[in-house]
Amino acid sequence: MPQKCQRCGCFQAVINLGMGKTGTSSLGAYMTDLGYVGCPGDLEMISNATRRGDPPLSDVLKQCTNPLLITELAGVYWPHQSFLFQSTHLHALVQNAPPRTLFVHTVRSPAAWVASVRAWNTLEQRLRQR
């Protein structure tokens, strides 16, 4: 468990359901400071599991460090990505998450989100092509 678990409830996992540009990086930095560990390749593992028909978190839970931190479940930013697991697989994510999982939903006002998307490289252009 995280060293500072009195501040975070000693969760086995923290999974953010919010879209990118809603504070996902800030949440990740905060939770990492509390001792949670991100899992490189988590979105790819979730994608592979869902393609096989397995629970979305099955590979991540086998291969990644506990306490787990997943700061984003969407892959819509690059041409080869097109998934929103928090929308398409929410029930399976909740059903198969570790017993003490904190689900966070970061949000941002629509105007602030649009301004952030416009300021982030070519993200607006890529999202318009979807």
FENRA-V578554 format. One record per pair of residues at least 12 apart in sequence whose C-alpha atoms are under 10 Angstrom apart, sorted by the first residue. I is the first residue (numbers start at 1). GAP is how many residues later the second one is. D is the distance in Angstrom with one decimal. If there is no record, write none. Layout:
I GAP D
I GAP D
This chain:
1 12 9.6
1 33 9.7
1 34 7.6
1 35 8.1
1 65 7.3
1 66 6.0
1 67 9.7
2 29 9.3
2 30 9.1
2 31 9.2
2 32 6.1
2 33 4.4
2 34 6.2
2 35 9.2
2 64 9.0
2 65 6.9
3 30 9.6
3 31 6.9
3 32 6.1
3 33 9.2
4 29 8.7
4 30 5.5
4 31 7.0
4 32 9.8
5 29 7.2
5 30 8.2
5 31 9.7
6 28 9.6
7 27 7.9
8 23 8.4
8 26 7.4
8 27 9.7
8 28 9.9
8 94 9.2
9 91 9.0
9 92 9.8
9 93 8.7
10 24 9.8
10 25 9.9
10 26 9.8
10 57 8.6
10 90 8.0
10 91 9.2
10 92 9.4
11 25 9.1
11 55 9.5
11 56 7.1
11 57 8.8
11 58 10.0
11 87 8.9
11 88 8.6
11 89 5.1
11 90 5.5
11 91 6.3
11 92 10.0
12 24 8.8
12 53 9.9
12 54 6.4
12 55 4.8
12 56 6.5
12 57 8.9
12 85 9.1
12 86 6.4
12 87 7.4
12 88 5.3
12 89 5.6
12 90 8.0
13 23 7.8
13 24 9.1
13 25 10.0
13 48 9.7
13 52 9.7
13 53 7.1
13 54 5.3
13 55 4.5
13 56 5.8
13 57 7.9
13 84 7.9
13 85 6.8
13 86 8.8
13 87 6.8
13 88 4.6
13 89 6.2
13 90 8.4
14 13 9.9
14 14 9.5
14 17 8.1
14 22 7.9
14 23 9.5
14 24 9.7
14 53 7.9
14 54 6.3
14 55 4.9
14 56 6.3
14 57 7.8
14 83 9.6
14 84 9.7
14 86 8.9
14 87 5.7
14 88 4.7
14 89 5.9
14 90 7.2
15 13 9.9
15 53 8.1
15 54 6.0
15 55 4.8
15 56 6.0
15 57 7.6
15 58 8.3
15 71 9.8
15 78 9.3
15 79 9.7
15 82 9.0
15 86 7.3
15 87 6.3
15 88 5.0
15 89 6.1
15 90 8.6
16 12 9.0
16 53 8.3
16 54 6.2
16 55 4.9
16 56 5.7
16 57 7.2
16 70 8.6
16 86 8.3
16 87 5.8
16 88 4.6
16 89 5.6
16 90 7.0
17 53 9.0
17 54 7.9
17 55 6.7
17 56 6.5
17 57 8.6
17 67 9.4
17 68 8.5
17 69 5.5
17 70 8.6
17 73 8.6
17 86 6.7
17 87 5.9
17 88 4.8
17 89 7.0
17 90 9.4
18 53 8.3
18 54 6.9
18 55 7.8
18 56 8.5
18 66 9.9
18 68 7.8
18 69 9.9
18 85 9.6
18 86 7.3
18 87 4.6
18 88 4.7
18 89 6.3
18 90 9.3
19 52 9.4
19 53 6.9
19 54 7.6
19 55 6.5
19 56 9.3
19 57 9.7
19 65 8.5
19 67 8.6
19 86 8.3
19 87 7.4
19 88 7.7
19 89 9.3
19 94 9.7
20 51 9.0
20 52 6.7
20 53 8.6
20 54 7.2
20 55 8.8
20 56 9.1
20 57 8.9
20 86 8.9
20 87 9.3
20 88 10.0
20 93 9.0
20 96 9.8
20 97 9.0
21 51 9.9
21 85 9.2
21 86 8.7
21 87 8.0
21 91 9.1
21 92 6.3
21 93 8.8
21 94 9.6
21 95 6.5
21 96 6.8
21 99 8.9
22 83 9.0
22 84 5.7
22 85 5.1
22 86 5.1
22 87 8.5
22 88 9.6
22 90 8.8
22 91 6.6
22 94 8.7
22 95 9.8
23 48 9.2
23 49 9.9
23 82 9.6
23 83 6.1
23 84 7.2
23 85 7.6
23 90 9.7
24 46 9.4
24 47 5.6
24 48 6.5
24 80 9.9
24 81 9.3
24 82 6.9
24 83 9.2
25 46 7.2
25 47 8.8
26 45 9.2
26 80 9.8
27 42 9.7
27 43 9.8
27 44 7.0
27 45 9.9
27 77 9.1
27 79 8.1
28 41 7.5
28 42 7.9
28 43 5.7
28 44 9.1
29 42 9.5
31 37 9.8
31 38 7.5
31 39 9.9
31 40 9.2
32 35 10.0
32 36 9.8
32 37 7.9
35 31 9.8
35 32 7.6
35 33 9.4
35 34 9.4
36 29 8.7
36 30 7.6
36 31 5.3
36 32 5.8
36 33 5.6
36 34 9.3
37 27 8.4
37 28 6.5
37 29 7.2
37 30 6.2
37 31 5.3
37 32 5.3
37 33 8.5
38 26 8.1
38 27 7.9
38 28 9.4
38 29 8.7
38 30 6.2
38 31 4.7
38 32 6.1
38 33 7.8
39 21 7.6
39 22 9.7
39 24 8.5
39 25 5.7
39 26 7.2
39 27 9.7
39 29 7.2
39 30 7.0
39 31 7.2
39 32 9.7
40 20 9.6
40 24 8.4
40 30 9.6
41 19 8.6
41 23 9.6
42 15 8.7
42 17 8.4
42 18 6.1
42 19 9.6
42 21 9.3
42 22 8.4
42 27 9.6
42 28 7.4
42 29 9.8
42 30 9.3
42 31 8.8
43 13 9.5
43 14 9.5
43 17 8.8
43 27 8.7
43 29 8.2
43 30 6.6
43 31 8.0
43 32 7.7
43 40 9.4
43 42 9.1
44 15 9.6
44 16 9.4
44 31 9.5
44 37 9.9
45 12 7.8
45 13 8.3
45 14 5.8
45 15 6.2
45 16 9.8
45 18 9.3
46 12 7.6
46 13 7.0
46 14 6.9
46 27 8.7
46 39 8.4
46 47 9.8
47 12 9.8
47 26 9.8
47 28 9.7
47 34 10.0
47 36 8.2
47 38 8.5
50 35 9.3
50 39 8.6
50 42 9.8
54 38 9.5
55 34 9.0
55 37 6.3
55 38 7.4
55 40 8.8
55 41 6.6
55 42 9.3
56 29 8.4
56 33 7.4
56 34 9.4
56 36 6.7
56 37 6.2
56 38 9.8
56 39 9.9
56 40 7.7
56 41 9.0
57 35 8.6
57 36 6.7
57 37 9.6
57 38 9.9
57 39 6.8
57 40 6.9
57 41 9.3
58 35 9.7
58 38 7.8
58 39 8.9
61 35 9.6
61 36 8.5
61 37 8.4
66 32 10.0
67 31 9.9
67 34 9.4
68 30 9.5
68 33 9.0
69 32 9.8
69 33 9.7
70 33 9.7
71 33 8.9
71 34 9.9
71 35 9.6
72 12 9.4
72 13 9.2
72 14 8.8
72 33 10.0
72 34 9.9
73 12 5.5
73 13 6.0
73 14 9.1
73 16 9.9
74 12 7.2
74 13 9.0
76 47 9.3
76 50 8.3
76 51 7.2
76 54 8.1
77 45 9.2
77 46 6.5
77 47 9.1
77 48 9.8
77 49 6.5
77 50 6.8
77 53 9.5
78 44 9.9
78 45 8.4
78 48 6.9
78 49 8.7
78 52 9.9
79 47 7.4
79 48 9.4
79 50 8.9
79 51 8.6
82 48 8.4
86 19 9.8
